[in-house]
Amino acid sequence: QVQLVESGGGLVQPGGSQRLSCAASGITLNIYAVDWYRQGPGKQRELVAAITSSDSTNYADSVKGRFTISRDNAKNTVYLQMNSLKPEDTAVYYCNAKRANRTGVYAYWGQGTQVTVSS
């Protein structure tokens, strides 16, 4: 059974930092591309950061220079380091792992973790 579990959310003040974790079980995460999405109140889900299986990264313009996505293969975990947080970063953050091969497309979602940026 495949599970992605996000953690690390919570309340943080503007300008602060937080690190989210996406821990996988049932799959070897380093052969998957992993994306972090977020969905703010009254907003559509948006892609925030992505890391490929070869560790290339990409970021939404709104978080570029503030957020960093990375892997720890030994822990089978992908992280999202968030710095200089703003109130508009308030959202539920989700990780998504996806892989395509000749047998099909495989995609898994976590349950989400709430990040609230407020003073």
FENRAQUI-V944959 format. One line per field, one symbol per residue. ss: DSSP state (~ for helix, > for strand, _ for the rest). psi: psi as a letter, one per 40 degrees, with the letter a starting at -180 (. if undefined). Layout:
ss=???
psi=???
This chain:
ss=__>>>>>__>>>_____>>>>>>>>___~~~_>>>>>>>______>>>>>>_____>>>_______>>>>>>~~~_>>>>>>____~~~_>>>>>>>>>>>__>>>>>>___>>>>>__
psi=hhhhhiieiahiiheaiihiihhiieihdeeihhihiihiheiihihdiihieefiiiiideehedihiiigddefiiihhhifiideehihhiihhiihaeeahhhiiieihhhhhi.
